[in-house]
């Protein structure tokens, strides 16, 4: 027998606790395990275990490599396996600390033990706080939520990933939420199942099942399930898709305006001076991350395709161009008050001109390498 495990995360701490409490009182024999990383600065992580009746145990575990998340990973599996061995627990609820992202912990649970069965991932949400957290560009370290001394994430990008990874969003009663807040939530993750935190359905979804490979593919820039065009309550999602590469220097000059143009933007893009490299775009709260995620499939020899995950091959085949293959610009911008026309004009101005495009890939490689400091910081 395996022990069902559901992960509940999210930066909205009060909402997260409401969701965990609801599961504890709805599912008989459930136990919640929470690692509090707030004490990491003192060299320890606090572990709290509770059920519907209250606290069962409280303990401390030392940091691993000065990393609170590493300590969490090292301590989490043994504790879950102990619950599984006791045969008394019907559901283990892993309540993540504020800034811990669910993807990493989901993969730890799914691949770490044969006696654990990851059956759900839920992000707890207060709809009234969705936009304010999304546009918050503060570093986690500035607000006391860094998981390690080297943690350079921001509140906005952390919250975006927590929100977009989970297939289930449990909404608490955000009395202050308005139509704009709910439209932002719906457009950021249109495929998510939204359920009230107090509903019976929440407990059912905790056992629904979860596949980490499918979830990871849905977030990977090469085949991400990006939102579609939308317009509601003053909130817009603008999808921009082109087949011509960016001029690196012009795009670099426009980065600040582009990443501040929307509360959230993400996708994949193509630079003329790096024609074979698939680049990821991830922005929230005015902070932008760009990184290389390997070659475009069009740049790989046929023999290498067998090593590419099926979901990526399928996504590429649906968007294949006879000349450029899967190389493209596919960026999605979501925000209240989005200036679609201005944004489109700015993006178009960053593409190669007709003359530059006609010069061909070998000439493109001689263009100014404006992204070296972002993509090759060690060079």
C-alpha positions as CSV (number, residue, x, y, z in Angstrom):
1,X,0.0,0.0,0.0
2,X,1.1,3.5,-0.7
3,X,0.4,6.7,1.2
4,X,-1.5,9.4,-0.8
5,X,0.3,12.8,-0.5
6,X,-1.2,16.2,-1.5
7,X,0.9,19.3,-1.6
8,X,-0.6,22.6,-0.6
9,X,1.5,25.8,-1.4
10,X,1.2,29.5,-2.0
11,X,2.5,32.8,-0.8
12,X,-0.9,33.6,0.7
13,X,-0.2,32.1,4.1
14,X,-3.6,32.6,5.7
15,X,-5.3,31.1,2.6
16,X,-2.9,28.2,2.7
17,X,-3.7,27.4,6.3
18,X,-7.4,27.6,5.7
19,X,-7.1,25.0,2.9
20,X,-5.0,22.7,5.0
21,X,-7.4,23.0,8.0
22,X,-10.3,22.2,5.7
23,X,-8.6,19.1,4.4
24,X,-7.7,17.9,7.9
25,X,-11.3,18.2,9.0
26,X,-12.8,16.7,5.8
27,X,-10.5,13.7,5.3
28,X,-10.5,11.4,8.4
29,X,-7.1,10.1,9.2
30,X,-5.3,13.0,7.5
31,X,-2.0,14.5,8.8
32,X,-0.4,17.8,7.8
33,X,3.4,18.2,7.8
34,X,4.8,21.7,7.6
35,X,8.5,22.9,7.6
36,X,8.8,26.5,8.8
37,X,11.9,28.0,7.1
38,X,11.6,31.3,8.9
39,X,14.2,30.1,11.4
40,X,16.8,29.3,8.7
41,X,18.9,32.2,9.7
42,X,19.6,30.5,13.0
43,X,20.7,27.3,11.3
44,X,17.6,25.2,11.8
45,X,14.2,24.5,10.2
46,X,11.2,23.9,12.4
47,X,9.0,20.9,11.6
48,X,5.3,20.8,12.7
49,X,3.0,17.9,12.4
50,X,-0.7,18.2,13.2
51,X,-4.1,16.6,12.5
52,X,-7.7,17.8,13.0
53,X,-7.3,17.6,16.8
54,X,-4.3,19.9,16.9
55,X,-0.5,19.7,17.1
56,X,1.0,16.2,17.1
57,X,4.7,17.0,17.3
58,X,7.2,19.9,16.9
59,X,10.9,19.4,16.2
60,X,13.9,21.1,14.5
61,X,16.2,19.9,11.8
62,X,19.6,21.4,10.9
63,X,20.2,23.2,7.6
64,X,21.9,21.3,4.8
65,X,24.6,23.2,2.9
66,X,23.2,26.5,4.3
67,X,20.0,25.9,2.4
68,X,16.6,25.7,4.0
69,X,15.0,24.1,1.0
70,X,17.7,21.4,1.0
71,X,16.9,20.7,4.7
72,X,13.3,20.4,3.8
73,X,14.0,17.9,1.0
74,X,16.3,15.8,3.3
75,X,13.8,15.7,6.1
76,X,10.5,15.5,4.2
77,X,10.8,12.0,2.7
78,X,11.8,10.2,5.9
79,X,8.9,11.8,7.8
80,X,6.4,10.9,5.0
81,X,7.7,7.3,4.9
82,X,7.3,7.1,8.6
83,X,3.7,8.0,8.3
84,X,3.3,5.5,5.5
85,X,4.9,2.7,7.6
86,X,2.4,3.4,10.5
87,X,-0.5,2.5,8.2
88,X,-2.6,4.9,10.4
89,X,-2.6,7.9,8.0
90,X,-5.1,8.1,5.1
91,X,-3.7,11.3,3.6
92,X,-0.5,13.2,4.1
93,X,-0.8,17.0,3.5
94,X,2.5,18.7,2.8
95,X,2.0,22.3,3.6
96,X,4.8,24.2,1.9
97,X,6.4,27.3,3.5
98,X,5.5,30.6,1.9
99,X,8.2,30.9,-0.9
100,X,8.7,27.2,-1.6
101,X,7.6,26.4,-5.1
102,X,5.5,23.3,-5.6
103,X,7.3,21.9,-8.7
104,X,10.5,21.0,-6.8
105,X,8.7,19.4,-3.9
106,X,6.3,17.5,-6.2
107,X,9.2,15.9,-8.0
108,X,10.9,15.0,-4.7
109,X,7.8,13.2,-3.5
110,X,7.0,11.6,-6.8
111,X,10.4,10.2,-7.4
112,X,11.8,9.8,-3.9
113,X,10.0,6.8,-2.5
114,X,8.0,3.7,-3.6
115,X,5.6,4.0,-0.7
116,X,4.4,7.5,-1.5
117,X,1.8,8.4,-4.1
118,X,1.6,12.1,-5.1
119,X,-2.2,12.5,-5.7
120,X,-2.6,16.3,-5.9
121,X,-1.0,19.7,-6.0
122,X,-3.0,22.7,-4.8
123,X,-2.2,26.4,-4.6
124,X,-4.2,28.3,-2.0
125,X,-5.3,31.7,-3.3
126,X,-6.9,34.8,-1.8
127,X,-8.3,36.4,-5.0
128,X,-8.0,39.9,-3.5
129,X,-4.2,39.5,-3.3
130,X,-3.5,37.9,-6.7
131,X,-2.6,41.2,-8.5
132,X,-0.7,42.9,-5.7
133,X,1.5,39.9,-5.2
134,X,2.0,39.5,-9.0
135,X,3.3,43.0,-9.5
136,X,5.5,43.0,-6.4
137,X,9.1,43.2,-7.6
138,X,10.7,43.0,-4.1
139,X,13.4,40.4,-3.7
140,X,12.3,37.6,-1.4
141,X,15.3,38.4,0.8
142,X,14.0,41.9,1.4
143,X,10.7,40.6,2.8
144,X,12.2,37.8,4.8
145,X,11.1,35.0,2.5
146,X,14.4,33.9,0.9
147,X,14.9,30.1,1.1
148,X,18.7,30.4,0.9
149,X,21.4,33.1,1.0
150,X,21.7,32.8,-2.8
151,X,18.0,33.1,-3.4
152,X,17.5,35.9,-5.9
153,X,13.8,35.3,-6.7
154,X,11.2,38.1,-6.3
155,X,7.8,38.0,-4.8
156,X,6.1,38.4,-8.2
157,X,7.9,35.7,-10.1
158,X,7.7,33.2,-7.2
159,X,3.9,33.7,-6.9
160,X,3.4,33.4,-10.7
161,X,5.1,30.0,-10.7
162,X,3.2,28.8,-7.7
163,X,0.0,29.8,-9.3
164,X,0.7,28.4,-12.8
165,X,2.0,25.0,-11.8
166,X,-0.9,23.7,-9.7
167,X,-3.9,22.2,-11.6
168,X,-6.1,23.1,-8.6
169,X,-6.5,26.6,-7.2
170,X,-8.3,26.7,-3.8
171,X,-9.9,30.1,-3.4
172,X,-10.7,31.4,0.1
173,X,-13.4,34.0,0.6
174,X,-11.7,37.1,-0.6
175,X,-14.4,39.6,0.2
176,X,-12.3,42.5,-1.2
177,X,-11.7,40.8,-4.5
178,X,-13.4,42.4,-7.6
179,X,-14.0,41.4,-11.2
180,X,-10.5,42.6,-12.2
181,X,-8.8,40.3,-9.6
182,X,-10.8,37.3,-10.7
183,X,-10.1,38.1,-14.4
184,X,-6.4,38.2,-13.7
185,X,-6.5,34.9,-12.0
186,X,-8.6,33.2,-14.7
187,X,-6.3,34.5,-17.5
188,X,-3.0,33.6,-15.8
189,X,-4.0,30.0,-15.5
190,X,-7.2,29.3,-17.6
191,X,-6.9,25.5,-17.4
192,X,-6.8,25.4,-13.6
193,X,-9.7,24.0,-11.6
194,X,-10.9,26.7,-9.3
195,X,-12.7,25.5,-6.2
196,X,-13.8,27.3,-3.0
197,X,-11.5,26.4,-0.1
198,X,-14.5,25.2,1.9
199,X,-16.0,22.9,-0.7
200,X,-16.3,19.1,-0.4
201,X,-14.8,18.9,-3.9
202,X,-11.5,20.1,-2.5
203,X,-11.0,16.8,-0.7
204,X,-11.9,14.8,-3.8
205,X,-9.3,16.7,-5.8
206,X,-6.7,16.0,-3.2
207,X,-6.9,12.3,-4.4
208,X,-7.4,13.0,-8.1
209,X,-3.9,12.1,-9.1
210,X,-0.9,14.1,-10.4
211,X,1.7,13.4,-13.1
212,X,4.9,15.4,-12.6
213,X,6.3,14.8,-16.1
214,X,3.1,16.2,-17.7
215,X,3.1,19.1,-15.3
216,X,6.8,19.9,-16.0
217,X,6.2,19.7,-19.8
218,X,3.3,22.2,-19.4
219,X,5.7,24.7,-17.8
220,X,8.7,24.1,-20.2
221,X,9.1,27.1,-22.6
222,X,9.3,24.7,-25.6
223,X,5.9,23.3,-25.1
224,X,4.2,25.3,-22.3
225,X,0.4,25.5,-22.3
226,X,0.4,29.3,-22.5
227,X,-2.8,31.3,-22.1
228,X,-4.8,32.3,-25.1
229,X,-6.1,35.7,-26.2
230,X,-8.6,37.1,-23.6
231,X,-10.4,40.3,-22.6
232,X,-12.5,40.7,-19.5
233,X,-13.1,43.3,-16.8
234,X,-10.4,45.5,-18.1
235,X,-7.8,42.7,-18.0
236,X,-6.2,41.5,-21.3
237,X,-4.1,38.7,-22.5
238,X,-2.2,39.4,-25.7
239,X,-0.5,36.6,-27.6
240,X,2.2,37.6,-30.0
241,X,3.5,35.0,-32.4
242,X,6.0,35.6,-35.2
243,X,8.4,33.7,-37.4
244,X,11.2,36.2,-37.8
245,X,14.1,36.5,-35.3
246,X,14.7,39.4,-33.0
247,X,17.6,41.8,-33.6
248,X,19.5,41.3,-30.4
249,X,20.5,45.0,-29.9
250,X,17.1,46.4,-30.5
251,X,15.4,43.9,-28.3
252,X,17.9,44.5,-25.5
253,X,17.2,48.2,-25.6
254,X,13.5,47.5,-25.3
255,X,13.7,45.0,-22.4
256,X,12.7,47.4,-19.7
257,X,9.7,48.7,-21.5
258,X,8.6,45.2,-22.4
259,X,8.9,43.6,-19.0
260,X,7.1,46.6,-17.4
261,X,4.3,46.5,-20.1
262,X,2.4,43.8,-18.3
263,X,1.9,42.3,-14.8
264,X,2.9,38.9,-16.2
265,X,4.6,37.8,-19.4
266,X,6.2,34.6,-20.5
267,X,7.0,32.4,-23.5
268,X,9.9,31.6,-25.8
269,X,11.8,33.7,-28.2
270,X,14.4,33.6,-31.0
271,X,17.5,35.8,-31.3
272,X,19.1,36.3,-34.8
273,X,22.7,36.0,-33.4
274,X,21.8,32.7,-31.7
275,X,19.6,31.2,-34.3
276,X,19.8,27.6,-33.0
277,X,19.1,28.5,-29.3
278,X,15.6,28.4,-27.7
279,X,15.4,31.2,-25.2
280,X,12.9,31.4,-22.4
281,X,11.1,34.7,-21.3
282,X,9.7,34.9,-17.8
283,X,8.7,38.3,-16.3
284,X,6.5,39.4,-13.3
285,X,6.4,42.5,-11.2
286,X,8.8,44.3,-13.6
287,X,11.6,41.7,-13.1
288,X,12.6,39.7,-16.2
289,X,14.5,36.5,-16.5
290,X,15.8,35.2,-19.8
291,X,17.7,32.0,-20.2
292,X,18.8,29.4,-22.7
293,X,16.9,26.1,-22.5
294,X,18.8,24.3,-25.2
295,X,18.5,24.0,-29.0
296,X,15.4,24.4,-31.1
297,X,14.4,21.0,-32.5
298,X,15.1,22.4,-36.0
299,X,18.8,22.6,-35.0
300,X,19.0,19.0,-34.0
301,X,20.0,16.1,-36.2
302,X,17.2,13.6,-36.9
303,X,18.9,10.9,-34.8
304,X,18.7,13.2,-31.7
305,X,14.9,13.5,-31.9
306,X,14.5,10.1,-30.2
307,X,15.9,11.7,-27.0
308,X,13.4,14.5,-27.0
309,X,10.3,14.1,-24.8
310,X,7.2,13.2,-26.8
311,X,5.2,16.2,-25.6
312,X,7.9,18.5,-27.0
313,X,7.9,16.7,-30.3
314,X,4.2,17.0,-30.5
315,X,4.1,20.7,-29.6
316,X,6.8,21.4,-32.3
317,X,4.9,19.4,-35.0
318,X,1.8,21.5,-34.3
319,X,3.7,24.7,-34.9
320,X,6.2,23.6,-37.5
321,X,7.3,26.0,-40.2
322,X,8.6,24.7,-43.5
323,X,11.7,26.9,-43.4
324,X,12.4,27.6,-39.7
325,X,10.9,24.5,-38.1
326,X,9.9,25.3,-34.5
327,X,12.0,28.5,-34.3
328,X,9.6,31.4,-33.5
329,X,8.6,34.2,-31.2
330,X,5.7,33.1,-28.9
331,X,5.2,35.6,-26.0
332,X,2.1,36.1,-23.9
333,X,1.3,39.3,-21.9
334,X,-1.4,39.5,-19.2
335,X,-2.3,42.7,-17.4
336,X,-5.1,45.1,-16.5
337,X,-5.0,48.1,-18.8
338,X,-2.7,46.5,-21.3
339,X,-1.7,48.7,-24.2
340,X,-2.0,46.0,-26.9
341,X,-1.3,48.3,-29.8
342,X,1.7,49.9,-28.3
343,X,3.1,46.6,-27.1
344,X,2.7,45.1,-30.6
345,X,4.4,48.0,-32.2
346,X,7.3,47.8,-29.8
347,X,7.8,44.0,-30.4
348,X,7.6,44.4,-34.1
349,X,10.2,47.1,-34.1
350,X,12.6,44.6,-32.4
351,X,12.4,42.1,-35.3
352,X,14.9,41.9,-38.1
353,X,14.1,44.3,-41.0
354,X,13.4,42.9,-44.4
355,X,17.0,43.6,-45.5
356,X,18.5,42.1,-42.3
357,X,16.3,39.0,-42.6
358,X,17.2,38.6,-46.3
359,X,20.9,38.5,-45.4
360,X,20.5,35.0,-43.9
361,X,21.6,33.1,-40.8
362,X,25.3,33.5,-41.3
363,X,25.1,37.2,-41.5
364,X,22.7,37.3,-38.4
365,X,25.5,35.7,-36.3
366,X,27.6,38.8,-36.9
367,X,25.0,41.1,-35.3
368,X,25.9,42.8,-31.9
369,X,25.8,40.2,-29.1
370,X,23.8,42.3,-26.7
371,X,22.5,39.4,-24.6
372,X,25.9,37.9,-23.6
373,X,25.8,39.4,-20.1
374,X,22.4,37.9,-19.5
375,X,22.9,34.5,-21.1
376,X,26.7,34.0,-20.6
377,X,27.4,35.8,-17.3
378,X,30.6,33.9,-16.7
379,X,32.1,34.9,-20.1
